[in-house]
Amino acid sequence: MTAREQPGGRPVAGLGVATGFRPELQGLRALAVVLVAVYHVWVGRVSGGVDVFFVVSGFLLTGQLVRAAERGEFGVRRRWLRSLARLVPAAAVVLVVTAVAAAMVLPEGRWSQTVREIVAAALFLENWQLAADSVDYAARNNVASVAQHFWSLSVQVQVFLLWPLLFAVVALACRNAPGKLHRTATMALLGVFAASLVHSVELTIANQPLAYFHTLTRLWEFALGGLLALHADRIVLTRRARVAAGWTGVAGLVACGAVIPVAHAFPGIAALWPTGCAALVLLAGRTGAALGADRVLTAAPARYLGDISYALYLWHWPLLVLYQQAAGAESVGFGAGVLIIGGATVLAAITYECVEKPLARRRGGPRRQARITVACTAVVLAVAFGWQVAAASRVDPEAVVGDDSHPGARALLSDEEVPPAPLLPSALAVTEDWVRIEQWNCTPMAGFPMDVCAHPLPVAEDTQEPVQPDRRIVVVGDSHAQQLTGALLPIAQQHNWQIITIVRGACPFSTASEVVPDEPDCLAWNAAAADEIIAMRPDAVVTLATRDARVGQTEQTPAGFVEQWRRLDAEGIPVLALRDNPRFDHSVPDCVQTHPDDVDGCGVDRAEIYAPTPPWTDLPDVPANVTFVDIADAVCDAERCPPVIGNVLVYMDDNHLTATYSTSMSDLLASRIEEGLGW
């Protein structure tokens, strides 16, 4: 997981840079990887162990770079190639084996995401892939992939590429005054530490999922390790103080994941806990005390576990994900967990002994290192490409929604059974089968990173000018409003209406923040969306009428919905409010793929989702401008809300309609929508 420590290393007079072999660092690595694995497997939480790796990497890498600069042996390209040649082979082995196993175990609906993330992992861009998914609402329901843990390795490799550049600038600035190297390096690291920590805190508050994977929010952790490398030897502590520091650091690391919700609080100010604990262990160093933490950390088993910590980190996660998929288990029992961690340890030892150590002994020059890096990366990319090609060949290109074999929602209009046929969208395409509006004519919404998107107008054949619509309809709300545009568009095109969307994920059109209570951005966006609609003065607004249509919860029409409708009523703007579709407690396409003989079991009884009468019928103060449309009969039959209707998958995940099915609903809903609008 981290830069390998180099034994030896002659002292450099006057630098105060930590030199020599630090066996307790291997034990610290061992502790970190054990915490990561144990918390992942049995606790289902993040431990903070990755942050320890970041600090240790910064400690070792900074020490190496400063000593090299002092000796005048600094070479950025050589450093890059050495780091990549050390890290890439083991990563490539894990990714190739994981890809083969995943193709056999994972349902086809997860193949596309898995291939995408394996490619990102091979290029050490997985953190940015996950960061992009964190701000892409359509990707937020992605399940944890077998390569997701490569995000931290990606951050480290990016830092391994950045750090030599940083110290090359430092060395260049001190070329005529080598005595200032230590001070200049310290100032540079302090600057990185402060800027990155401030950015980390700010972005964690504004967008924690993005901050978690962002390289710039993690730089301060490496800088902390670098500052310790420059100054730890100058900090004089008594033996008793060092013993106390060592055990405090170890105890703090063990407790971190249990006390702090790491996955939802990091990497802001909360990340000072594990990084501070790692710093205490580094400051404690070798105490020489019989009861010092270093006695445990420098024991032979701990040192060897530290040696294989990189490979163990790489192996444990795919084994966990593949086991859960194969066993159909959300949690892991003690026995299964022992097998997962034990198996990962065996694979890690084999990888270390057969891949890492032999390549380290025969490191060679830059050309050989470059060949190793390119060859290993090429193998992973070739496997991923082959998987993608094989997957594409399984898709039926001739099947079309709406034909007799794939009527979709139209099947609910007839009592005749639809003959079996391959499902649409295919299992491989279902996670991408979303009603997307990015290609519409979009303009930024004032004050928000959101767009107002208008469906392109048809062009007149004689003038080649856009045909002006007879009506303009605004669809406003969250993703559940957006998905209904699939059903609305065919109706709108038939009548020369234009559909305009104002949507924000997880933020229904309301005066309240319905999904995340009191979320400031959602509250502000809803107010701005209402202002935008009033200024636009459309012929009608389409939005949701209900929420929480799921098992175990009572479907409701929130008061905040009614307040927004009342505001539009005051402006004379009609509202067409559509009932929400069911939400499930499992991924519907995954269930369909893993239970092909019991597809109906992946659905739910209609009575568990929908009451006989919709919740708005009990509201005493519905504004006169609102007309309701109940879509329950478009997603459920009389008894069940099935996962497949008319050979079309209804859901792309646990709650969003596929674009294919939404489009098929237009015939079923056309008369109700036309009647509701009164046009």
C-alpha positions, -999 to 999 in steps of 0.1 A, spaced: 0 0 0 29 24 7 63 31 -6 87 4 5 111 15 32 147 12 22 170 -3 48 202 16 56 204 51 43 234 70 55 228 100 79 229 134 63 245 159 86 224 188 96 192 177 80 175 160 109 158 137 84 146 104 98 170 77 84 177 41 88 154 11 90 122 16 111 108 -19 118 79 -5 138 66 10 105 61 -25 91 41 -32 123 21 0 118 13 -11 83 2 -45 96 -21 -28 121 -36 -6 95 -43 -34 70 -58 -56 97 -81 -28 108 -91 -22 72 -99 -58 66 -116 -65 99 -138 -34 97 -147 -41 61 -155 -78 67 -173 -79 101 -182 -44 110 -193 -31 76 -176 3 83 -144 21 74 -116 20 99 -93 49 92 -65 25 83 -61 40 49 -52 73 65 -24 56 83 -11 43 50 -11 79 37 9 92 66 34 64 65 38 69 27 44 106 32 69 99 59 90 74 38 87 92 5 97 126 19 127 111 37 139 94 5 134 125 -17 152 149 7 181 126 11 183 121 -26 182 159 -32 210 164 -6 232 138 -24 225 155 -58 209 122 -71 175 136 -77 157 123 -108 119 128 -112 115 104 -141 136 77 -123 115 81 -92 82 78 -111 93 46 -129 106 30 -97 74 36 -79 52 24 -108 73 -7 -114 70 -16 -77 32 -11 -75 18 -20 -108 26 -58 -111 9 -68 -79 -21 -46 -88 -23 -61 -123 -23 -97 -109 -52 -88 -85 -72 -70 -112 -68 -98 -138 -78 -125 -114 -106 -104 -100 -120 -97 -135 -121 -134 -144 -138 -142 -111 -162 -113 -113 -173 -124 -148 -183 -158 -134 -199 -146 -101 -214 -111 -107 -248 -107 -124 -245 -92 -159 -261 -60 -148 -230 -52 -128 -205 -60 -156 -205 -25 -171 -197 -8 -138 -171 -34 -129 -153 -31 -163 -153 7 -160 -138 6 -125 -112 -21 -134 -100 2 -162 -99 32 -138 -81 11 -112 -55 -1 -138 -48 36 -147 -48 46 -110 -78 69 -116 -103 50 -95 -107 77 -70 -117 101 -97 -141 76 -112 -158 72 -78 -157 110 -73 -175 114 -106 -201 88 -96 -206 106 -63 -219 137 -81 -237 118 -109 -271 111 -93 -278 83 -118 -246 65 -106 -252 70 -68 -270 37 -65 -240 18 -79 -231 -10 -55 -196 -14 -42 -175 -29 -70 -147 -54 -67 -122 -26 -76 -136 2 -54 -108 -1 -29 -83 9 -55 -94 45 -49 -68 48 -21 -40 33 -42 -49 57 -70 -45 86 -46 -11 73 -35 2 68 -70 -9 103 -79 10 116 -48 40 95 -58 39 114 -91 34 148 -75 58 146 -46 90 143 -68 79 173 -87 74 192 -55 108 184 -42 124 190 -75 112 226 -72 125 227 -36 159 213 -47 160 238 -76 152 267 -52 181 256 -29 207 247 -56 229 276 -45 221 273 -8 219 236 1 218 245 38 183 258 33 170 226 18 155 214 51 138 247 59 125 252 24 111 216 23 94 223 57 78 255 44 66 237 13 51 209 33 35 233 58 19 251 28 6 218 14 -7 207 48 -25 239 55 -41 245 21 -51 208 17 -66 206 52 -86 238 48 -99 225 14 -106 191 29 -127 206 57 -146 229 33 -153 203 7 -163 177 33 -190 201 46 -201 210 10 -200 176 -6 -186 148 16 -188 120 -10 -167 140 -35 -143 151 -8 -137 115 3 -122 105 -30 -106 138 -40 -68 138 -42 -64 174 -30 -83 168 2 -59 140 11 -26 158 4 -23 171 40 -21 135 53 10 129 32 24 163 42 19 153 78 40 122 73 66 143 54 68 168 83 74 140 107 102 126 85 119 160 86 114 167 123 106 136 143 142 130 152 144 165 166 116 159 190 131 146 223 108 125 245 115 105 276 111 68 273 80 69 294 65 95 271 74 75 240 58 44 255 26 64 263 26 79 228 30 45 212 2 29 230 -21 59 228 -16 59 190 -23 22 187 -54 23 210 -67 54 191 -63 36 158 -82 5 170 -110 27 183 -112 51 154 -136 32 132 -159 23 160 -162 59 173 -162 80 142 -185 73 111 -154 75 89 -172 68 56 -195 99 62 -172 122 82 -139 120 64 -116 135 52 -123 167 71 -113 176 106 -123 141 118 -93 126 98 -70 142 123 -78 113 146 -62 84 127 -35 106 112 -27 120 147 -26 84 161 -2 73 133 20 104 141 21 93 178 34 59 168 60 74 145 71 98 173 73 70 198 97 51 175 119 24 191 114 28 229 136 -1 240 110 -7 268 97 -41 275 61 -29 275 64 -5 245 39 -8 216 70 -11 194 76 -45 210 44 -58 194 48 -38 161 84 -51 156 76 -88 163 84 -111 133 47 -118 125 38 -81 125 68 -73 103 59 -99 78 23 -89 78 36 -54 71 56 -68 42 25 -82 26 2 -54 36 0 -39 1 -11 -73 -14 -34 -81 15 -51 -47 10 -56 -55 -27 -69 -90 -22 -93 -87 8 -119 -65 -8 -127 -85 -40 -129 -117 -20 -154 -100 3 -175 -86 -25 -175 -119 -45 -183 -139 -14 -213 -117 -6 -226 -120 -42 -221 -158 -44 -236 -164 -10 -264 -139 -14 -254 -124 20 -253 -88 30 -233 -95 61 -205 -119 68 -205 -144 98 -174 -151 119 -165 -183 101 -169 -169 66 -150 -138 76 -121 -159 88 -120 -177 55 -121 -144 36 -93 -128 56 -73 -160 57 -77 -165 20 -66 -129 13 -36 -134 35 -25 -166 17 -30 -148 -17 -11 -118 -4 18 -139 7 19 -157 -27 18 -123 -45 46 -109 -23 69 -139 -26 62 -146 -63 57 -111 -77 69 -83 -55 101 -98 -41 115 -112 -73 108 -79 -92 124 -59 -63 155 -81 -65 157 -76 -103 147 -40 -104 168 -31 -134 171 3 -150 144 28 -161 138 10 -194 131 -23 -177 109 -6 -152 89 12 -180 85 -21 -198 72 -38 -167 47 -10 -160 34 -8 -196 31 -46 -200 12 -51 -168 -12 -23 -175 -17 -35 -210 -26 -70 -198 -53 -56 -175 -67 -33 -202 -68 -62 -227 -87 -84 -202 -112 -55 -196 -116 -49 -233 -121 -86 -240 -148 -87 -213 -166 -57 -227 -165 -72 -262 -178 -105 -250 -206 -88 -231 -216 -67 -261 -220 -99 -282 -247 -111 -258 -270 -82 -265 -299 -88 -289 -298 -58 -313 -331 -66 -329 -353 -65 -299 -373 -32 -297 -397 -20 -270 -432 -17 -282 -432 -46 -305 -454 -76 -299 -427 -95 -279 -418 -64 -258 -450 -44 -251 -438 -32 -217 -466 -14 -199 -490 -20 -227 -492 -56 -215 -512 -43 -185 -540 -34 -209 -546 -70 -219 -553 -102 -201 -534 -122 -227 -500 -135 -215 -470 -122 -233 -448 -150 -247 -413 -152 -230 -386 -133 -248 -352 -118 -238 -357 -89 -215 -353 -53 -224 -331 -35 -215 -305 -63 -214 -289 -71 -181 -257 -55 -195 -275 -22 -204 -299 -19 -175 -277 3 -152 -273 28 -181 -310 28 -191 -319 61 -176 -339 90 -189 -311 114 -196 -316 151 -204 -279 161 -209 -283 163 -247 -313 187 -245 -309 224 -248 -297 232 -213 -290 266 -197 -275 271 -162 -300 278 -134 -291 311 -117 -271 305 -85 -270 267 -87 -249 241 -105 -281 228 -121 -295 233 -156 -329 241 -170 -332 218 -199 -357 221 -228 -363 192 -252 -352 204 -287 -380 217 -309 -388 200 -342 -376 218 -374 -400 228 -401 -390 212 -435 -397 243 -455 -380 270 -434 -356 248 -414 -366 269 -384 -378 254 -351 -415 249 -349 -429 269 -320 -447 246 -295 -484 249 -287 -478 244 -250 -448 244 -227 -447 220 -197 -422 221 -169 -412 189 -152 -399 198 -117 -386 178 -88 -361 149 -82 -350 119 -102 -385 104 -99 -399 133 -117 -372 132 -143 -378 96 -151 -414 103 -160 -402 124 -189 -398 91 -207 -436 86 -207 -444 123 -213 -422 129 -243 -441 107 -268 -474 124 -257 -458 158 -259 -444 152 -294 -478 140 -306 -494 173 -295 -465 197 -302 -459 204 -266 -424 212 -253 -410 195 -222 -387 215 -200 -370 200 -169 -359 216 -137 -346 186 -116 -323 179 -87 -315 144 -74 -329 136 -40 -348 169 -38 -386 166 -46 -405 198 -54 -415 210 -19 -410 239 5 -392 214 27 -362 192 23 -380 158 21 -351 133 17 -324 149 39 -341 169 66 -333 206 65 -306 203 38 -298 239 30 -290 233 -7 -322 215 -14 -343 242 4 -326 269 -16 -329 250 -48 -366 244 -43 -372 281 -37 -352 290 -68 -370 264 -89 -404 279 -79 -391 314 -89 -378 301 -122 -412 285 -130 -431 316 -121 -408 337 -143 -411 312 -171 -449 310 -169 -454 276 -185 -488 262 -195 -485 235 -168 -461 220 -143 -457 182 -138 -443 170 -105 -448 142 -80 -479 139 -58 -465 114 -33 -434 99 -18 -423 69 4 -442 43 -17 -423 14 -1 -428 -16 21 -429 -7 58 -437 30 52 -469 49 46 -471 67 13 -478 103 19 -484 137 2 -462 160 22 -474 194 33 -444 209 16 -457 196 -18 -490 213 -12 -473 246 -2 -454 247 -35 -486 239 -54 -504 267 -35 -476 292 -46 -481 282 -82 -519 285 -78 -514 321 -68 -497 327 -101 -524 308 -121 -501 280 -131 -518 245 -134 -501 215 -117 -504 179 -128 -492 157 -99 -483 121 -105 -482 93 -80 -448 79 -72 -437 44 -82 -427 17 -57 -394 16 -40 -377 -17 -30 -352 -28 -4 -331 -47 -30 -317 -42 -65 -344 -54 -87 -323 -62 -118 -298 -81 -97 -326 -101 -81 -340 -109 -116 -307 -121 -128 -298 -142 -98 -333 -157 -95 -343 -164 -131 -367 -192 -120 -386 -170 -96 -386 -136 -112 -420 -127 -96 -405 -132 -62 -384 -101 -69 -415 -80 -69 -439 -71 -40 -476 -73 -33 -494 -42 -44 -512 -39 -10 -478 -36 7 -469 -5 -13 -502 12 -22 -533 18 -1 -566 13 -20 -570 51 -21 -541 75 -27 -530 98 2 -541 130 -15 -578 120 -12 -575 128 25 -561 163 21 -586 190 29 -568 219 14 -556 209 -21 -553 240 -43 -578 243 -72 -549 243 -97 -539 207 -90 -550 176 -109 -538 142 -99 -528 112 -120 -525 78 -103 -498 58 -121 -501 27 -99 -519 8 -126 -490 15 -150 -464 -2 -127 -485 -28 -109 -513 -53 -118 -542 -59 -96 -522 -81 -71 -485 -75 -76 -459 -48 -85 -437 -71 -106 -401 -65 -117 -408 -74 -153 -438 -63 -173 -443 -72 -210 -407 -86 -211 -394 -52 -201 -374 -46 -168 -394 -21 -149 -365 -9 -126 -329 -1 -132 -320 -3 -95 -341 -4 -63 -364 25 -71 -358 41 -105 -377 32 -136 -357 21 -167 -360 46 -196 -373 17 -217 -402 10 -193 -410 46 -187 -413 52 -225 -436 22 -228 -460 38 -202 -470 66 -226 -499 47 -242 -512 37 -209 -510 72 -194 -518 94 -225 -556 97 -219 -551 104 -182 -525 131 -188 -545 147 -216 -576 147 -194 -557 160 -164 -543 189 -184 -576 196 -201 -561 204 -235 
